[in-house]
Each structure stands twice: as structure tokens, then as C-alpha cells.
Amino acid sequence: MRNALVAILALSAATAASVAATSPAAAYDYPYCLQGRGIGIPGDCSYASYGQCMASASGRSLYCNVNPRFAYGQQRRMRIYRDY
């Protein structure tokens, strides 16, 4: 009985350590989204080039569009020059 309890505790500690070591996948917005019927908006935004997106859309009645999160994300601030 004692050996079974020690084995269960060791197994639960090993499981907890492996769960803590894993991290979620990093989210990244690619510039092109596959859109159309059944996919929704913004769609499947996992394409780095327009050609990749069009190749995936070929024959599926889908189309490619610019990813709105990529296009209208955080914009850079412009430096304002003043002429005094």
C-alpha cells in the first residue's frame, strides 16, 4: 500500500512538472487571410504570401484578402518636425 502511494505521488509530481514546462503556441498574424463561405471573417490568416493563399483557395470557391489585424494593427508614430 505504501509503495502504491509513493508511486502515485511520484507520477503526479512528474505530470505536474511536464505540464508546467510546456508553453502555449505563439500567436502570429500573417498578412493574408483565406476567406469565403464557411470560414468567416477574418478567416484563416495563416499565409505569408498572396501566392500561398491563392494556391490554397484554388478550386474551393474561396478568396484571399489582406488580414485586417495585420494591416490596421499598431501603427508607427510619425516624428513631427516643427519649423520655428
N, CA, C and O atoms as a Tinker XYZ file with bonds, in Angstrom:
   336  protein
     1  N      0.822000   -1.189000    0.000000    73     2
     2  CA     0.000000    0.000000    0.000000    64     1     3
     3  C      0.873000    1.262000    0.000000    63     2     4     5
     4  O      0.612000    2.231000   -0.713000    81     3
     5  N      1.889000    1.207000    0.806000    73     3     6
     6  CA     2.775000    2.348000    0.911000    64     5     7
     7  C      3.508000    2.601000   -0.414000    63     6     8     9
     8  O      3.674000    3.750000   -0.824000    81     7
     9  N      3.944000    1.523000   -1.082000    73     7    10
    10  CA     4.635000    1.654000   -2.354000    64     9    11
    11  C      3.705000    2.228000   -3.433000    63    10    12    13
    12  O      4.137000    3.016000   -4.274000    81    11
    13  N      2.447000    1.834000   -3.404000    73    11    14
    14  CA     1.483000    2.345000   -4.372000    64    13    15
    15  C      1.257000    3.843000   -4.160000    63    14    16    17
    16  O      1.148000    4.593000   -5.130000    81    15
    17  N      1.186000    4.279000   -2.919000    73    15    18
    18  CA     1.000000    5.689000   -2.613000    64    17    19
    19  C      2.206000    6.517000   -3.063000    63    18    20    21
    20  O      2.044000    7.606000   -3.614000    81    19
    21  N      3.403000    6.002000   -2.828000    73    19    22
    22  CA     4.624000    6.689000   -3.259000    64    21    23
    23  C      4.672000    6.760000   -4.785000    63    22    24    25
    24  O      5.080000    7.782000   -5.335000    81    23
    25  N      4.268000    5.705000   -5.474000    73    23    26
    26  CA     4.263000    5.693000   -6.935000    64    25    27
    27  C      3.258000    6.710000   -7.489000    63    26    28    29
    28  O      3.547000    7.399000   -8.468000    81    27
    29  N      2.098000    6.802000   -6.873000    73    27    30
    30  CA     1.078000    7.757000   -7.317000    64    29    31
    31  C      1.569000    9.192000   -7.110000    63    30    32    33
    32  O      1.380000   10.042000   -7.980000    81    31
    33  N      2.190000    9.461000   -5.976000    73    31    34
    34  CA     2.715000   10.795000   -5.714000    64    33    35
    35  C      3.835000   11.154000   -6.690000    63    34    36    37
    36  O      3.906000   12.289000   -7.162000    81    35
    37  N      4.697000   10.206000   -6.989000    73    35    38
    38  CA     5.784000   10.464000   -7.936000    64    37    39
    39  C      5.238000   10.714000   -9.338000    63    38    40    41
    40  O      5.720000   11.594000  -10.051000    81    39
    41  N      4.240000    9.945000   -9.725000    73    39    42
    42  CA     3.628000   10.119000  -11.036000    64    41    43
    43  C      2.929000   11.470000  -11.154000    63    42    44    45
    44  O      3.032000   12.130000  -12.188000    81    43
    45  N      2.225000   11.882000  -10.113000    73    43    46
    46  CA     1.538000   13.178000  -10.153000    64    45    47
    47  C      2.547000   14.331000  -10.164000    63    46    48    49
    48  O      2.300000   15.348000  -10.812000    81    47
    49  N      3.655000   14.198000   -9.473000    73    47    50
    50  CA     4.692000   15.239000   -9.491000    64    49    51
    51  C      5.339000   15.331000  -10.868000    63    50    52    53
    52  O      5.630000   16.428000  -11.343000    81    51
    53  N      5.566000   14.192000  -11.509000    73    51    54
    54  CA     6.162000   14.198000  -12.845000    64    53    55
    55  C      5.205000   14.802000  -13.861000    63    54    56    57
    56  O      5.632000   15.522000  -14.762000    81    55
    57  N      3.928000   14.519000  -13.726000    73    55    58
    58  CA     2.927000   15.075000  -14.635000    64    57    59
    59  C      2.820000   16.580000  -14.454000    63    58    60    61
    60  O      2.731000   17.316000  -15.437000    81    59
    61  N      2.828000   17.045000  -13.218000    73    59    62
    62  CA     2.744000   18.476000  -12.945000    64    61    63
    63  C      3.967000   19.205000  -13.499000    63    62    64    65
    64  O      3.845000   20.320000  -14.005000    81    63
    65  N      5.136000   18.587000  -13.408000    73    63    66
    66  CA     6.348000   19.217000  -13.925000    64    65    67
    67  C      6.316000   19.306000  -15.445000    63    66    68    69
    68  O      6.764000   20.302000  -16.013000    81    67
    69  N      5.792000   18.279000  -16.114000    73    67    70
    70  CA     5.747000   18.318000  -17.571000    64    69    71
    71  C      4.705000   19.312000  -18.067000    63    70    72    73
    72  O      4.902000   19.935000  -19.109000    81    71
    73  N      3.604000   19.474000  -17.345000    73    71    74
    74  CA     2.590000   20.448000  -17.731000    64    73    75
    75  C      3.124000   21.862000  -17.547000    63    74    76    77
    76  O      2.853000   22.737000  -18.370000    81    75
    77  N      3.873000   22.093000  -16.489000    73    75    78
    78  CA     4.429000   23.423000  -16.240000    64    77    79
    79  C      5.503000   23.781000  -17.254000    63    78    80    81
    80  O      5.719000   24.964000  -17.517000    81    79
    81  N      6.181000   22.801000  -17.829000    73    79    82
    82  CA     7.262000   23.064000  -18.766000    64    81    83
    83  C      6.763000   23.431000  -20.158000    63    82    84    85
    84  O      7.493000   24.056000  -20.928000    81    83
    85  N      5.540000   23.056000  -20.489000    73    83    86
    86  CA     5.016000   23.364000  -21.815000    64    85    87
    87  C      4.481000   24.785000  -21.834000    63    86    88    89
    88  O      4.009000   25.290000  -20.816000    81    87
    89  N      4.555000   25.429000  -22.987000    73    87    90
    90  CA     4.039000   26.782000  -23.131000    64    89    91
    91  C      3.108000   26.821000  -24.339000    63    90    92    93
    92  O      3.255000   26.021000  -25.263000    81    91
    93  N      2.156000   27.742000  -24.336000    73    91    94
    94  CA     1.244000   27.818000  -25.471000    64    93    95
    95  C      1.957000   28.319000  -26.718000    63    94    96    97
    96  O      2.984000   28.994000  -26.633000    81    95
    97  N      1.411000   27.987000  -27.855000    73    95    98
    98  CA     1.994000   28.425000  -29.122000    64    97    99
    99  C      1.860000   29.936000  -29.253000    63    98   100   101
   100  O      0.858000   30.519000  -28.839000    81    99
   101  N      2.860000   30.551000  -29.822000    73    99   102
   102  CA     2.841000   31.993000  -30.010000    64   101   103
   103  C      1.900000   32.339000  -31.166000    63   102   104   105
   104  O      1.989000   31.761000  -32.250000    81   103
   105  N      1.020000   33.269000  -30.921000    73   103   106
   106  CA     0.100000   33.698000  -31.968000    64   105   107
   107  C      0.809000   34.692000  -32.870000    63   106   108   109
   108  O      1.511000   35.583000  -32.390000    81   107
   109  N      0.631000   34.545000  -34.157000    73   107   110
   110  CA     1.259000   35.437000  -35.111000    64   109   111
   111  C      0.263000   35.718000  -36.222000    63   110   112   113
   112  O     -0.355000   34.799000  -36.761000    81   111
   113  N      0.114000   36.962000  -36.555000    73   111   114
   114  CA    -0.794000   37.344000  -37.630000    64   113   115
   115  C     -0.026000   37.453000  -38.934000    63   114   116   117
   116  O      0.878000   38.278000  -39.069000    81   115
   117  N     -0.386000   36.627000  -39.878000    73   115   118
   118  CA     0.217000   36.683000  -41.207000    64   117   119
   119  C     -0.550000   37.696000  -42.050000    63   118   120   121
   120  O     -1.695000   38.012000  -41.726000    81   119
   121  N      0.045000   38.211000  -43.118000    73   119   122
   122  CA    -0.591000   39.297000  -43.867000    64   121   123
   123  C     -1.782000   38.906000  -44.740000    63   122   124   125
   124  O     -2.527000   39.791000  -45.161000    81   123
   125  N     -1.993000   37.626000  -45.030000    73   123   126
   126  CA    -3.099000   37.247000  -45.925000    64   125   127
   127  C     -4.015000   36.225000  -45.268000    63   126   128   129
   128  O     -3.570000   35.308000  -44.577000    81   127
   129  N     -5.315000   36.414000  -45.508000    73   127   130
   130  CA    -6.336000   35.534000  -44.944000    64   129   131
   131  C     -7.143000   34.883000  -46.054000    63   130   132   133
   132  O     -7.460000   35.510000  -47.065000    81   131
   133  N     -7.464000   33.629000  -45.851000    73   131   134
   134  CA    -8.336000   32.882000  -46.747000    64   133   135
   135  C     -9.756000   33.090000  -46.239000    63   134   136   137
   136  O    -10.051000   32.790000  -45.082000    81   135
   137  N    -10.641000   33.604000  -47.098000    73   135   138
   138  CA   -11.999000   33.917000  -46.687000    64   137   139
   139  C    -12.995000   33.312000  -47.660000    63   138   140   141
   140  O    -12.665000   32.994000  -48.802000    81   139
   141  N    -14.208000   33.164000  -47.182000    73   139   142
   142  CA   -15.271000   32.644000  -48.032000    64   141   143
   143  C    -16.338000   31.970000  -47.210000    63   142   144   145
   144  O    -16.360000   32.076000  -45.984000    81   143
   145  N    -17.222000   31.277000  -47.896000    73   143   146
   146  CA   -18.342000   30.609000  -47.253000    64   145   147
   147  C    -17.850000   29.527000  -46.296000    63   146   148   149
   148  O    -17.074000   28.651000  -46.675000    81   147
   149  N    -18.308000   29.602000  -45.068000    73   147   150
   150  CA   -17.962000   28.602000  -44.072000    64   149   151
   151  C    -16.701000   28.900000  -43.286000    63   150   152   153
   152  O    -16.405000   28.200000  -42.318000    81   151
   153  N    -15.957000   29.911000  -43.672000    73   151   154
   154  CA   -14.724000   30.227000  -42.943000    64   153   155
   155  C    -14.916000   31.441000  -42.053000    63   154   156   157
   156  O    -14.377000   31.482000  -40.947000    81   155
   157  N    -15.664000   32.419000  -42.503000    73   155   158
   158  CA   -15.936000   33.589000  -41.683000    64   157   159
   159  C    -14.923000   34.694000  -41.879000    63   158   160   161
   160  O    -14.072000   34.640000  -42.767000    81   159
   161  N    -15.037000   35.708000  -41.020000    73   159   162
   162  CA   -14.180000   36.884000  -41.099000    64   161   163
   163  C    -13.368000   36.951000  -39.822000    63   162   164   165
   164  O    -13.992000   36.805000  -38.771000    81   163
   165  N    -12.110000   37.145000  -39.773000    73   163   166
   166  CA   -11.214000   37.419000  -40.864000    64   165   167
   167  C    -10.816000   36.188000  -41.641000    63   166   168   169
   168  O    -10.192000   36.321000  -42.693000    81   167
   169  N    -11.139000   35.009000  -41.184000    73   167   170
   170  CA   -10.835000   33.803000  -41.941000    64   169   171
   171  C     -9.610000   33.080000  -41.431000    63   170   172   173
   172  O     -9.223000   33.234000  -40.273000    81   171
   173  N     -9.003000   32.293000  -42.293000    73   171   174
   174  CA    -7.804000   31.532000  -41.963000    64   173   175
   175  C     -6.590000   32.380000  -42.327000    63   174   176   177
   176  O     -6.168000   32.412000  -43.483000    81   175
   177  N     -6.043000   33.055000  -41.347000    73   175   178
   178  CA    -4.944000   34.008000  -41.578000    64   177   179
   179  C     -3.596000   33.346000  -41.310000    63   178   180   181
   180  O     -2.878000   33.738000  -40.391000    81   179
   181  N     -3.263000   32.359000  -42.100000    73   179   182
   182  CA    -2.004000   31.640000  -41.880000    64   181   183
   183  C     -1.144000   31.608000  -43.137000    63   182   184   185
   184  O     -0.445000   30.627000  -43.390000    81   183
   185  N     -1.197000   32.685000  -43.928000    73   183   186
   186  CA    -0.456000   32.711000  -45.190000    64   185   187
   187  C      0.483000   33.907000  -45.229000    63   186   188   189
   188  O      0.073000   35.047000  -45.011000    81   187
   189  N      1.736000   33.629000  -45.509000    73   187   190
   190  CA     2.760000   34.670000  -45.534000    64   189   191
   191  C      2.803000   35.398000  -46.874000    63   190   192   193
   192  O      3.303000   36.520000  -46.943000    81   191
   193  N      2.291000   34.784000  -47.934000    73   191   194
   194  CA     2.295000   35.444000  -49.239000    64   193   195
   195  C      0.934000   35.254000  -49.917000    63   194   196   197
   196  O      0.170000   34.343000  -49.599000    81   195
   197  N      0.670000   36.148000  -50.857000    73   195   198
   198  CA    -0.586000   36.083000  -51.589000    64   197   199
   199  C     -0.650000   34.811000  -52.441000    63   198   200   201
   200  O     -1.723000   34.231000  -52.609000    81   199
   201  N      0.477000   34.384000  -52.969000    73   199   202
   202  CA     0.528000   33.162000  -53.769000    64   201   203
   203  C      0.172000   31.923000  -52.972000    63   202   204   205
   204  O     -0.531000   31.043000  -53.469000    81   203
   205  N      0.657000   31.846000  -51.724000    73   203   206
   206  CA     0.303000   30.719000  -50.860000    64   205   207
   207  C     -1.201000   30.693000  -50.610000    63   206   208   209
   208  O     -1.834000   29.638000  -50.658000    81   207
   209  N     -1.749000   31.849000  -50.347000    73   207   210
   210  CA    -3.182000   31.939000  -50.064000    64   209   211
   211  C     -4.004000   31.548000  -51.288000    63   210   212   213
   212  O     -4.974000   30.799000  -51.172000    81   211
   213  N     -3.622000   32.050000  -52.455000    73   211   214
   214  CA    -4.358000   31.721000  -53.677000    64   213   215
   215  C     -4.240000   30.246000  -54.040000    63   214   216   217
   216  O     -5.188000   29.660000  -54.564000    81   215
   217  N     -3.093000   29.644000  -53.769000    73   215   218
   218  CA    -2.935000   28.215000  -54.037000    64   217   219
   219  C     -3.865000   27.395000  -53.153000    63   218   220   221
   220  O     -4.415000   26.385000  -53.593000    81   219
   221  N     -4.040000   27.824000  -51.920000    73   219   222
   222  CA    -4.949000   27.118000  -51.016000    64   221   223
   223  C     -6.410000   27.362000  -51.385000    63   222   224   225
   224  O     -7.253000   26.490000  -51.175000    81   223
   225  N     -6.715000   28.534000  -51.931000    73   223   226
   226  CA    -8.099000   28.861000  -52.303000    64   225   227
   227  C     -8.509000   28.239000  -53.624000    63   226   228   229
   228  O     -9.701000   28.152000  -53.919000    81   227
   229  N     -7.562000   27.813000  -54.412000    73   227   230
   230  CA    -7.833000   27.300000  -55.750000    64   229   231
   231  C     -8.775000   26.107000  -55.717000    63   230   232   233
   232  O     -8.509000   25.115000  -55.039000    81   231
   233  N     -9.873000   26.206000  -56.451000    73   231   234
   234  CA   -10.832000   25.121000  -56.570000    64   233   235
   235  C    -11.769000   24.972000  -55.394000    63   234   236   237
   236  O    -12.520000   23.998000  -55.337000    81   235
   237  N    -11.755000   25.899000  -54.455000    73   235   238
   238  CA   -12.580000   25.781000  -53.257000    64   237   239
   239  C    -13.613000   26.891000  -53.122000    63   238   240   241
   240  O    -14.262000   26.993000  -52.081000    81   239
   241  N    -13.784000   27.721000  -54.139000    73   239   242
   242  CA   -14.711000   28.859000  -54.105000    64   241   243
   243  C    -14.412000   29.787000  -52.930000    63   242   244   245
   244  O    -15.323000   30.291000  -52.274000    81   243
   245  N    -13.135000   30.003000  -52.679000    73   243   246
   246  CA   -12.690000   30.904000  -51.625000    64   245   247
   247  C    -11.839000   31.993000  -52.247000    63   246   248   249
   248  O    -11.440000   31.892000  -53.407000    81   247
   249  N    -11.564000   33.019000  -51.487000    73   247   250
   250  CA   -10.734000   34.118000  -51.977000    64   249   251
   251  C     -9.772000   34.561000  -50.881000    63   250   252   253
   252  O     -9.921000   34.195000  -49.715000    81   251
   253  N     -8.795000   35.346000  -51.275000    73   251   254
   254  CA    -7.787000   35.850000  -50.349000    64   253   255
   255  C     -7.954000   37.347000  -50.157000    63   254   256   257
   256  O     -8.323000   38.074000  -51.080000    81   255
   257  N     -7.677000   37.786000  -48.951000    73   255   258
   258  CA    -7.781000   39.196000  -48.632000    64   257   259
   259  C     -6.677000   39.542000  -47.643000    63   258   260   261
   260  O     -6.061000   38.654000  -47.054000    81   259
   261  N     -6.432000   40.828000  -47.466000    73   259   262
   262  CA    -5.431000   41.282000  -46.512000    64   261   263
   263  C     -5.973000   41.080000  -45.098000    63   262   264   265
   264  O     -7.146000   41.347000  -44.834000    81   263
   265  N     -5.128000   40.613000  -44.205000    73   263   266
   266  CA    -5.504000   40.408000  -42.813000    64   265   267
   267  C     -5.714000   41.769000  -42.153000    63   266   268   269
   268  O     -4.779000   42.568000  -42.098000    81   267
   269  N     -6.923000   42.055000  -41.649000    73   267   270
   270  CA    -7.162000   43.370000  -41.050000    64   269   271
   271  C     -6.351000   43.603000  -39.783000    63   270   272   273
   272  O     -5.977000   44.741000  -39.498000    81   271
   273  N     -6.074000   42.560000  -39.020000    73   271   274
   274  CA    -5.254000   42.736000  -37.815000    64   273   275
   275  C     -3.822000   43.080000  -38.174000    63   274   276   277
   276  O     -3.142000   43.789000  -37.431000    81   275
   277  N     -3.366000   42.584000  -39.301000    73   275   278
   278  CA    -2.005000   42.875000  -39.758000    64   277   279
   279  C     -1.937000   44.262000  -40.386000    63   278   280   281
   280  O     -1.005000   45.025000  -40.135000    81   279
   281  N     -2.934000   44.577000  -41.204000    73   279   282
   282  CA    -2.921000   45.845000  -41.939000    64   281   283
   283  C     -3.208000   47.042000  -41.047000    63   282   284   285
   284  O     -2.587000   48.094000  -41.200000    81   283
   285  N     -4.144000   46.891000  -40.118000    73   283   286
   286  CA    -4.560000   48.018000  -39.285000    64   285   287
   287  C     -4.156000   47.848000  -37.836000    63   286   288   289
   288  O     -4.796000   48.395000  -36.938000    81   287
   289  N     -3.102000   47.095000  -37.608000    73   287   290
   290  CA    -2.602000   46.893000  -36.253000    64   289   291
   291  C     -1.997000   48.166000  -35.701000    63   290   292   293
   292  O     -2.343000   49.266000  -36.131000    81   291
   293  N     -1.112000   48.018000  -34.768000    73   291   294
   294  CA    -0.488000   49.169000  -34.146000    64   293   295
   295  C      0.339000   49.927000  -35.185000    63   294   296   297
   296  O      1.263000   49.378000  -35.786000    81   295
   297  N     -0.001000   51.164000  -35.377000    73   295   298
   298  CA     0.686000   51.969000  -36.372000    64   297   299
   299  C      1.856000   52.712000  -35.725000    63   298   300   301
   300  O      1.821000   53.070000  -34.548000    81   299
   301  N      2.870000   52.924000  -36.522000    73   299   302
   302  CA     4.031000   53.657000  -36.030000    64   301   303
   303  C      3.698000   55.126000  -35.905000    63   302   304   305
   304  O      2.950000   55.682000  -36.709000    81   303
   305  N      4.262000   55.742000  -34.892000    73   303   306
   306  CA     4.066000   57.175000  -34.704000    64   305   307
   307  C      5.036000   57.928000  -35.581000    63   306   308   309
   308  O      6.210000   57.575000  -35.693000    81   307
   309  N      4.526000   58.968000  -36.196000    73   307   310
   310  CA     5.373000   59.781000  -37.056000    64   309   311
   311  C      6.091000   60.835000  -36.217000    63   310   312   313
   312  O      5.561000   61.332000  -35.224000    81   311
   313  N      7.275000   61.151000  -36.629000    73   311   314
   314  CA     8.027000   62.196000  -35.965000    64   313   315
   315  C      7.557000   63.538000  -36.525000    63   314   316   317
   316  O      7.508000   63.734000  -37.739000    81   315
   317  N      7.224000   64.431000  -35.650000    73   315   318
   318  CA     6.735000   65.740000  -36.053000    64   317   319
   319  C      7.891000   66.723000  -36.021000    63   318   320   321
   320  O      8.528000   66.923000  -34.986000    81   319
   321  N      8.149000   67.323000  -37.149000    73   319   322
   322  CA     9.187000   68.346000  -37.246000    64   321   323
   323  C      8.518000   69.711000  -37.283000    63   322   324   325
   324  O      7.618000   69.963000  -38.084000    81   323
   325  N      8.968000   70.562000  -36.417000    73   323   326
   326  CA     8.403000   71.909000  -36.362000    64   325   327
   327  C      9.435000   72.912000  -36.831000    63   326   328   329
   328  O     10.621000   72.829000  -36.509000    81   327
   329  N      8.949000   73.841000  -37.587000    73   327   330
   330  CA     9.822000   74.869000  -38.103000    64   329   331
   331  C      9.553000   76.158000  -37.324000    63   330   332   333
   332  O      8.578000   76.859000  -37.596000    81   331
   333  N     10.405000   76.464000  -36.370000    73   331   334
   334  CA    10.196000   77.643000  -35.530000    64   333   335
   335  C     10.919000   78.831000  -36.081000    63   334   336
   336  O     10.857000   79.915000  -35.502000    81   335
